[in-house]
């Protein structure tokens, strides 16, 4: 490398670091600890170090917009929003891209079956044309963006590229792979030869035998290797012109081409669901690193575990789906769903049930009411809670621990009320419950909630323990202990009403 080029890189690094320190990329607001993330690529917790000081290039696998997104899909973007907020909380400027897949996504990981957008057109009895495909995509993209706004997911500076707008970039990338000897033509289209990429399957340490025919990949007599995947799929009737004929891009090449066009050859963070690890994301790595010759394509890979429904899988095939619109129709606040997701770590399967949503709403409304009634002239993050909160979110986005810190702060009687509000709102910079803004729906809900009987499913375990302690103390005529348990229950936000059928718990907040 020429001396002048080396000097250039060093000088740019100095400029980047100086801009970071003196505010050019956003002055750190709360930097007590390093940001630690679980990297699927190494299967370990790693200190986050971006390619460029103070700036994060992040790509989040987005939806295929052939229908409304269910809450399992939406949970992914609450996770990426928490990730973005945590990075910004630590002073980083985030360049975020969430793609919109509006073409080319086949129903099978093995590049078999029907295109999902085509399936959507047939469902809505629309003619199979590119124009109708785009119209369908924009209809459901608008619904998706609406749901993101309802869940208070930040999108002001986020880019949402449509795959169909990057066809030339996808064709150019396929041509580059072909010229380098990584691609070959079969009966169905142009394939990537995974045998040429020796590190194929490195993400998640995938057992390639598990991806053979009959597992996640369908049998094919035109592939050189069972794990080979389509870069361009032929279609005699519909699609775009290419050097290989009319057709569509493969789903995997779309992401690689959009990332390269918008963020460059290398990025800092790539996210998706755990289902993306074995095929889609390994395919992205193989084709991107083969086309550019630059490694790693993404330095950090983060994957969210599935949201379960009543302990089972959310699946269109089984009809077990819940949509955000249904949650709203049932009278729940959208932040109750967000609060529910915050209660589980992103790498652990979280569970949705109407009972758990009701309990989450009770907790959210209690916190909301506390903030609404506190004075507004405070500042700062009360010690030591600011440090402890930062340590929690910087520890691989540990939102359950972060919430616990907030409630400890709420219950600390030594904190000045104005500073308590300020601390909660600083925490909400990451949690995203929109607590600083006036919310008439929340006020209406917690006013309605006051004095209502609390169902068993809504009672936290701590309160159940206190109820049991009180009943035992009453049975043993330890009246002072019983009264102490009652006061502790009231401190948790509930009132006991003794009836002929036993104690009844009322919401107090």
HELIX and SHEET records of a PDB file:
HELIX    1   1 UNK A    3  UNK A   21  1                                  19    
HELIX    2   2 UNK A   71  UNK A   89  1                                  19    
HELIX    3   3 UNK A  116  UNK A  123  1                                   8    
HELIX    4   4 UNK A  130  UNK A  150  1                                  21    
HELIX    5   5 UNK A  163  UNK A  166  5                                   4    
HELIX    6   6 UNK A  167  UNK A  179  1                                  13    
HELIX    7   7 UNK A  194  UNK A  196  5                                   3    
HELIX    8   8 UNK A  208  UNK A  211  5                                   4    
HELIX    9   9 UNK A  251  UNK A  262  1                                  12    
HELIX   10  10 UNK A  274  UNK A  276  5                                   3    
HELIX   11  11 UNK A  277  UNK A  281  3                                   5    
HELIX   12  12 UNK A  282  UNK A  292  1                                  11    
HELIX   13  13 UNK A  324  UNK A  329  1                                   6    
HELIX   14  14 UNK A  334  UNK A  342  1                                   9    
HELIX   15  15 UNK A  354  UNK A  373  1                                  20    
HELIX   16  16 UNK A  385  UNK A  394  1                                  10    
HELIX   17  17 UNK A  399  UNK A  410  1                                  12    
HELIX   18  18 UNK A  417  UNK A  431  1                                  15    
HELIX   19  19 UNK A  440  UNK A  449  1                                  10    
HELIX   20  20 UNK A  456  UNK A  458  5                                   3    
HELIX   21  21 UNK A  461  UNK A  475  1                                  15    
HELIX   22  22 UNK A  479  UNK A  491  1                                  13    
SHEET    1   A 2 UNK A  36  UNK A  39  0                                        
SHEET    2   A 2 UNK A  44  UNK A  47 -1                                        
SHEET    1   B 4 UNK A  93  UNK A  98  0                                        
SHEET    2   B 4 UNK A  55  UNK A  60  1                                        
SHEET    3   B 4 UNK A 267  UNK A 273  1                                        
SHEET    4   B 4 UNK A 298  UNK A 304  1                                        
SHEET    1   C 4 UNK A 183  UNK A 185  0                                        
SHEET    2   C 4 UNK A 189  UNK A 192 -1                                        
SHEET    3   C 4 UNK A 229  UNK A 234 -1                                        
SHEET    4   C 4 UNK A 247  UNK A 249 -1                                        
SHEET    1   D 3 UNK A 312  UNK A 313  0                                        
SHEET    2   D 3 UNK A 307  UNK A 309 -1                                        
SHEET    3   D 3 UNK A 350  UNK A 352  1                                        
SHEET    1   E 2 UNK A 494  UNK A 499  0                                        
SHEET    2   E 2 UNK A 502  UNK A 507 -1                                        
END                                                                             
